[in-house]
Amino acid sequence: MCCRFYISKSPEIQTYTEKAQQSSLTSPMTIALSRPFKTEGEIRPTDIVSVIAPSRSGKETVFPMVWGFTIPRSNNPVVNARVETAKDRDIFRESWEHRRCAIPCSWYYEWEHLKNEFTGKSATGDKYMIQPRNTAVTFLAGLYRMESSKGIKYPVFTVLTRDSAPGISFIHDRMPVILPQTLVGDWINPENKADEIVSEALNDMVFEKAV
């Protein structure tokens, strides 16, 4: 799963935040939603961050987006979508086919899930920072859609998750789908088959305990 990630001040990451800040959507969104556009730090659900998606002309562009699909009669946004079932679920099906995005960040966080072998109960252990080996930017694969609130329309996104890579499965049995940078453009292009690109997701992760 993925319910936290981190945006650093590195030039590679700030390139994306600066582009999103220049979007004509950013100011209206922050005013209407009474939330800042996050340029760095730990990112939580409902935050506004930079996300890569195609423009109306199909050009790769960086937009401000809110993390989490909203659903009726719930205060909890849908921040993750299982890659195995997203194309079959009503809430994600159209986005899977036509509105895919990539979320640039430095790493994602995960808490170790510990299970008591006697009681079967789970407990939360250490918090880890996880990212692909030898990469300056971690590109989380996501889906997006448009929502309306307080008189404006704005994009929201959810992060796709998959079974964990073997090296980090001791932390959690799920992880985000992480794309190589060379496939970000292919992923956001709705003319391409999502299943084929997902099969190229990165598996070689490095991790350390978060302080």
Secondary structure, 3 states (H helix, E strand, C coil): CCCCEEECCCHHHHHHHHHHHCCCCHHHHHHHHCCCECCCEEECCCCEEEEEEECCCCCEEEEEEEECECCCCCCCCECEEECCCHHHCHHHHHHHHHCEEEEEECEEEEEEEEECCCCCCEEEEEEEEEEECCCCCEEEEEEEEEEEECCEEEEEEEEEEEECCHHHCCCCCEEECEECHHHHHHHHCCCCCHHHHHCCCCCCEEEEECC
